[in-house]
């Protein structure tokens, strides 16, 4: 006989879980519909396109519904829900209840998929002839993000973690959960970590996640350009979106470093924490990609490099999320998340989009536009390309050393990081920064085209 628990507010949680499932299903339907709309040879048939749009609209509405209901639970202190109990308390002011919304992993994924939905709706409105292939990629990404919030068992494997999980079903073993009136003993939530009670944590995560979500747009244009064999046309719109993504992501990273400096007492503006390092992987490669895209647009040189850097930037977004959220940096970072059982989901997210990128680069390699004339060494574009290479090398060094726990996990090794980690990073990264700064100033004196 099932126990009837007293005082529980089950309606918002049940409704929220319905929205979670609906958001995942509609994202999947949208991705499939946009794919068939792209491959459909009948130009007069818009049925797949309409279905893709409506499915994405439903996805956006569902995500909004999830967010509203989760905040309703947090704001009303419904501590029968694990998320509200874990990250908030009655004493927190409203602005910290807002930051409690994205305090946990589930809230972070929800914020990410929300911004991606906003960008998708902008693309439906603005992308025109690019809508079908670009939205195929964006909706496909939404499928993976939507799966992170499912929190369901599938053939014995747990997929995602639901923000609407009840405290009594969360795995916490306590005798009170056998009582119908257990809620009468739970007077307050655990509250928020004092380190997170900072104004930067109210504005930093939304900015950072908008930047991370924005990287999918130039990636989607690059995939669409290779897929549709429209090799040059995608560059102009991708530059605009890449500029926006680099600006917002850079701002979000700086906000995060200011929070770390104030709250964690690192003793420096940037202390090379692994999670902080991971956040600048995609920013460095995207910045390099932007410069090389401009070089290609002006001279026709370096098409492969530009495309590769744009594609790898989104893969770096996924990899940095894996580092922060899989639990693999739990012993080496002060603000990495613990593993919620999504390790292999995150790995699959990375591998699918990495494989897609490599596949298109390989099969389209011989058709890519190239120029037979060598780049002039006294042109500004040549030195922009050189600067972009140094940005890529800077990212490669950070990636190599920060990922030591990953290499150890994959190969079963016990490689230790450098003894003086801060000094190691400071010397090598400062060297890259010096070269890039000199090139930035030096290239202003170079010839631009024929001027």
N, C-alpha and C positions, 0 to 999 in steps of 0.2 A: 504494500500500500504506500503510495507516494506521500511525502510530507507536504503539507500546505504551509508555506512560509509566510509569516505575517509582516505586513508593512513594506513589502517589496514593490517597486514601481517597474513592472515588467514591460509595459506597453512601449515606452521609448526605446528600450533595448531590442525588443522583438521587431519593431518597425525599422530601427536602425540596421539590424541584421538583414532584413528584407532589402533595404536600399543597397547594402554592401553586395549582396548576391546579384541584384539588378544591375549595379554598376559594372560588375565583372562580366555578366552575360551580354549586356548591351555593348561593352567595349569589344568583346569577341565578335559579335554580330557586325559591328561597324567595320572592324578590320577585314573580315571576310567580304563584306559588301563592297568596300572600297577597292579591295584586290580584284574582284570580278568586274567592277566598274572600270578599272584600269586596263584589264586584259580584254574587255569586251570589244569586239571589232565593229559592232553595229553602233555607229556614232549617233543614231537617232534614238537609241534605247537608253533612257536615263533612269530606269527602274532601280538598278543597283546603286547608282549615285544617290538617289532619294532615300533609299533604305539606309545607306551608310550615314547620311546626314542625320536622319531621324534617330538612328541608333546612338549616334554620338551626342545628340541633344539629350536623349534619355540618360546616357552615361553622365553627362554634366549635371543634370537635375538630381540624379541619384547621389552623386558625390556631395552636392550641396545639402541634400537631405541628411546624409551621414554626419556631415559637419555640424549642422544645426542641432541634431538630436544629441550628439556627443557633448556639445557645449551646454545644452539644456540639462543633461545629467550632471555635468561638472558644476554648473552654476547653482543648481538646486541641491547639491551635496547628497546625491544618491549614492551612498557609500556601499550599497549592495553590489555596485559595479567595480570590478577590480581596478579599472583605469582611474576612476575618480578617487578611490580609496588610496591608491598608490602614490598619486602625484599632487593631490590637493588637500586642503583642510579648511575648516570653517573660518579660521583667523586670517586667511589670505585676502588681500584686497582684490578687486575685480580685475585689475590689469595683470596680476599674477595668476588669477584663474584663467585668463586668456593665454598666458604663456604656458600654463599647465596643459592646455589643449595639445601642444606639440612637444610636451616634455618626454613622452614615451615614444617608442619606435612606431607604434600604430599611428599616433598623431603626426609623426614626421612623414610617413608614407602617405597619409591622407592629405597633408599639405602639398606634397609633391604632385600627387595625382590631380589635386584641385587646380594648381597652376598649369599643369599640362592640359587640362580640360579647357581652361581659359584661352590658352594659346591655340588649341585646336579649333575653337570657335572663331578666333580671329583669322585663322587660316582658311576656314570654310568661307568666310566673308571676303578675304583678300587674295587668296592664292590663285584664283581663276583657273588657267589651264593646268596649273600644277596641283590643284586640289586633290585629284584622285590618287596619284602615287604618293604624294607627301602625306596625306591623311591616312593612307594605308599603314605607313610606318608609325605615325603618332598614335593611331588607335591600337596598333600592335603593342606598342610600349605601354599603353593604358591597360592592356590585358594583364601584363606582368605585374604592374603596380596594383591593379585591382585584386590580383590573387594574394598579395601580401596581407590583405585585410580580411580574407575569408574566414580563417580560423575553423576549418572543417577537417574531418578525417576522411581520407580517400584511400581505400585499399591498405589501411593500416598506417598510412603516412599522413602527418598533419600538414595541411597547406595553409600558410599564413597565420596571423594572430588577430583575432577580432577585438576591436576596442569596446565591444559590448559584452565581454565575458563577465559573468557573475563571479563575485568574490568566492562564493561557496563551491564554484566549479573550477577555480583557478589552480587547484593542486595544493593549496595551503591546508594542512591538516590541523584542525582544531576541534575540540569537543563541542564547541558552541554551535557548529554547523549542523549538528544532529537535532538541535532544538528549533521548533517552529518560530520562536521569538528571538532568534539569534541577533537580529538587527537592534534589539533593545540594548545589547551589550556593546555595540559599535557606535560610540558617541562622536568620533571624529576620524578623519583620514590620517595617513602617515605624514601628510604635509609635503612641502617642497624642500629639496636640498637647499640649504642656505646659500651655496655657491651659485645657484640658479636664480636666486631672488635679486635680480639685477635688471635695470632698465634695458640693457643691451639684449637680454634674452626675450624681451617682448617684441623687439623689432628685427633682431639678427636672423632668427630662423626663417621668418616669411621672406626676407630679402634673399637669403642664401638659397632657399628652395626654389624661388622664382628663377634665380640664376641657373641652378642645376636643371630645372625643367626646360629652360629656354634653349639649352644646348641641343635638345632633340630636334629643333627646327632646322638649323643648318645641316645637321646630320641627315634629316629626312630629305632635304633638297639634294644633298650629295648622292644619297641612295637613289632617289627618283631620277636624277640626271644620268646615272650609270644604267639604271634599269630601262629607261626610255630612250637611251642613246642620244639624249639632248645634252651633249657634253659641256657646251659652253653657256647655255641659257640659264642654268641654275645658279651660276656664280653671282650675278648681280643681286638677286633677292637674298641669297644666302649671306652675302656680306652685310646687308642691313640687319638681319636677325642675329648674326654672329657678333656684330658690334654691340647690340643690345645685351646679348647674353654675357659677353665679356665684361661690360660695364656693370651690370647688376651682380654677376657672380663675384667680381673683384670687390665691389662694395660690401657684399655679404661676408666675404672672407676677412676684410679689414674690420668689420663690426665684431666678428668672432674673435679676432686677435685682441681687440680692445677689451672685450669681456674677459678673456683669459688673463690679460695683463692685470685687470682690476680685481677679479674674483679669485683667481688661482695663485696670485702672488708668484708668478713665474720668475720675477726678477729681471724681466726683459720684455721687449715688445713682442718678440717671437722666440719661443723656446724650443722649436722643432719637435713639438709633440706629434706623434704619428697621425692622429686624426687631423690636426692642423695641416700637416704636410699633404695628406690625402686630398684635402679640400682645394689645394692649389694645383694638383696634377692637371685637371681639365682646363683650368684657367691658363696655365702656361702653354699647353698644346693649342688651345683655341686662339690665344694671342698670336702664336707662331703661324697658325693656319690663316688667320686674318691677313697678316702681312703677305703671305705667299699668294693668297687669293688676289690681293691687289696687284702683286707682281704679275700674275698670270693675266689678269684683266688688262693690264697696260702693255705687256710685251708678248704674251702667248707662251712664256716659259714656265716650267715647273708645275705643270698641271697635276701630275701624279702626286707630287709632294703636297700640294695644296689640298687635294682630295683626301689623301691619307691622313693629314693632320686634322681635318674637319671630322672625319669618321672616327679617328682614335680619341678625339675629345669626348664624344659621348660614351665611348667604351670606358674612358677614364672616369667619367661621372659614375658609371655603374660600379667600377672597381673601387673607387673611393667610398661609395656607399657600402660595398661589401666589407671593406676594411673596418669601417666605423660600426657596422651593424651585425656582423657575423659572430662577434665574440672573439675573433682571432687575435685582436690587439688588447684583450682584456687585461693582460699582465704588463703591457708596455705603454699604455696610454691612460691618462687620468680621466679622460671623458669619452671613452668608447662605450658603446652599449653592450650589454650581455646578450648571449645568443638566445633568441626566442624560438629556435627550431627552424629558422628560415635559411640556414647556411646553404643548403643545396638549391633552394629557390633562387637565392642571390647569384650563386654560381651559374645556374641555368640562364638567368637573365643576361649575364655577361657573355657567356659562350654563344648564345643564339645570335646576339647582335654583332659579336666579333666575327662569327662564322659568316654571317650575311655580308659584312663589309669585305672580308677577305675574298669570298666567292665572287662578288661583283668586280672587285679590283682585278682579280686574276682573269676572269672571262672577257673583260673589256679592255685589258691592258694593251693589246695590239691596235685597238681602235682609238685609243686616247689621242687627243690633239698634241702634237709636238712641233717644235720649230727647229729647223736645221741650223739656223744661224745661232752662233754662240752669244751668250749675254756679254755685253760690254762691261769690263771691270770698273770703268769709271762712271757707270750709271748708278742712279740712286736705287733702282730696283735690285741690282746685284747685291748691294750691301744690305738692303732690307732682307733679302733671302739669307745672307750670312747671319744677320741678327736673329732671324727666325730659327736657324739651325742651332744657335747657342741657347735659345729658349728651350728647344727640344732636348738638348743635352742636359740642361739644368733639370728638366723634368725627369729625364732618364736616371740621373744620379739620385734624385729624391726617391724615385720609384724603387730603385735597386736596394737602397739601404732601408727604407721604411718597410719594405716587403720581406725583410729577413724572417719574421715569424711565419710568413706564408711559405717561403722556400723551405723552412724547417719542417712545416706540416706536410708539404707535398713530398719531399725527398727523405724525410725521416732523419734529417741532419740536426746538429746542435750548434749551428753557427751563432756566435755571439756578436752583437752589434759593437761598433767602435767603443773603446773605453771612455773616451771623452767625446760623447755624442754631439754636444752643443758646439764644441770647438771644431769637430770634424765638419759639421754642416756649415758653420760660420765661414771657415776658410774657403771651402770649395764653392759654396753658393755666392759668397762675396766676390770671388774671382769671376764667376759667370756674370754677376751683376755689374762689375766694373767694365767688362768687355762690352756688354749690351749697352751700358750708359755711354761709353766712348763711341760705339757705332751709331747710337741715336744722334749724338751731336755731329759726328763726322759726316754722316750721310746727308745732312742738310746742305753741305757744300758740293755734293755731287750733282752731275747733270741729270735732269729729269726729262726723259724722252729727248727732244731736240732743243730744249730751252737752256 
